[in-house]
């Protein structure tokens, strides 16, 4: 039995030319190279104020700039997540896969897709960076529903600096099958690879397409 794979282009930040189309990226560049220099040029009228008032104005400006930059970075990642989910959803509609396989940033995007019910089939997630993506984007972890019929398997490494152990509790609470591996984020140790491969084979074997070819995204 052969397996056909389709890999949609979902660049991880900040790679990929597609990032140039992110409006928050353009706003961030405009803020750094235009707004902040213009703001710094107002230091003359700030310095002309009384000592205490001058320092208070500087503090307010500093906080405002930091808040603006944090907001733009959050918007940048939020837009990338939504764009990635849209790209994956379009690939799913075109390719009609039997199994969805996603790693790291792609695994996080797949989780947003699952939460939105954009995909309801069998799923394997490898070290999904869900909480890191939610934290940077300031949009919170999506609300997951119990998987209906199709299983969701999550492979989580014990020594993963990008995926906190609290994710294991979250995935267990919604009925996902969590495999904790003695590995790091890339999950390339032999035992991890063997367990992932077995999980994929079992999923493909349980899916009936034409009996000869399975599709995986």
Number of C-alpha atoms within 10 A of each C-alpha: 8 9 11 10 15 15 11 15 13 20 15 15 12 13 10 11 9 13 19 12 10 16 13 21 19 14 17 20 12 12 18 13 10 12 15 13 11 12 12 12 11 10 13 9 9 17 14 10 12 10 10 9 13 16 14 13 15 16 12 12 15 12 12 12 17 12 12 14 16 16 16 21 19 20 22 23 24 19 18 24 25 14 17 24 23 16 15 24 17 14 17 20 11 9 14 14 20 21 25 24 21 21 20 19 22 26 22 26 27 28 25 22 22 21 18 15 13 18 19 18 18 22 26 24 23 24 27 26 24 24 18 18 21 18 13 17 22 16 13 13 18 15 11 18 12 12 17 10 9 12 18 23 22 25 22 26 24 15 15 18 12 17 21 17 15 9 18 19 11 13 16 12 11 14 16 18 15 18 16 15 19 14 17 18 21 13 21 11 12 10 13 21 13 12 14 20 12 12 14 20 12 11 19 20 13 11 15 11 13 7 10 9 13 20 18 20 19
